[in-house]
Amino acid sequence: MDCKVGFIGFGLIAGSIAHALRESGNNYNIIATSRRLEPVYKAKEDGVVDEVLDCVDDRFANCDFIILCTPVITMNDYLKQLKAIVKSGCIITDVGSVKTSIHNTVKELDMEDVFIGGHPMAGSELTGYANSSSAIMKNARYVITPTSKTTNEQLERFKALVYDMKANPIVMGYTIHDKSVAAISHLPHLISTALVKLVSEQDDNDKHMQMLAAGSFRDMTRVAASSPEMWDQICASNSEDISVLLGDYIDILSEIKKNIDNKTPRYVNELFEMSREYKNSFRK
């Protein structure tokens, strides 16, 4: 059965989803628009997109899915435009890493019957369609956050779309999602940038720290090269959860410092034992 998917915004994640759907073997008709159309035209040239649109208008009316892949600050306007044109049965979703703000907007617009939140836990420190690939979606966890009006039929349709991307759907409440990603994604990005800031300020004139940086430092700071604009918006959108967890993290660091200062016997050993045991319990 044919399925028409519309993209609004076309960067790394949109491009990777489109690649994955095109390679699924099922019959997807893909249309897309974006603030910059050059990547969308390149996707059409690559055979990933069927039709390039210069704006959001009633050409999106026949879509079975519409995927918002734009910055959070622009989504309100797009949702308002889509409310007037979507057909019955269409599912609108997004790919943002913070869900509460868009769910609140959807409630205000009375669009809970057509919207389901989405967050593919995938990506790269690289950005843009040029760096997109179906491999980015393969085996990725794809969080789905239903609304109070989402039906089982809608949920199953969405999960089928995710399976066609070769990703793994995980359904959860949007507030649980936001606290979870604050801990396992947003906070690590801030910690990474803080560590880079520390080294940049403590390094000597001959840059010995930079010269010796390898292994653990590079692993811990890889994400510090991520998009500053995107992370500014993410931290503003999920500030409450991030702030609470930052406070808890600072408390833990203070405890570690105190025990290091006091040379507490076996403290570091037990800290690493606990961390290793919990880390090894993670799903592969």
PyMOL commands that set and color helices and strands:
alter all, ss='L'
color gray80, all
select helices_A, chain A and resi 12-22+38-45+58-60+72-83+100-108+129-131+134-137+152-164+174-202+208-212+215-225+228-237+239-261+267-280
alter helices_A, ss='H'
color red, helices_A
select strands_A, chain A and resi 3-8+28-33+51-52+65-68+91-94+117-121+141-145+168-171
alter strands_A, ss='S'
color yellow, strands_A
deselect
rebuild
show_as cartoon
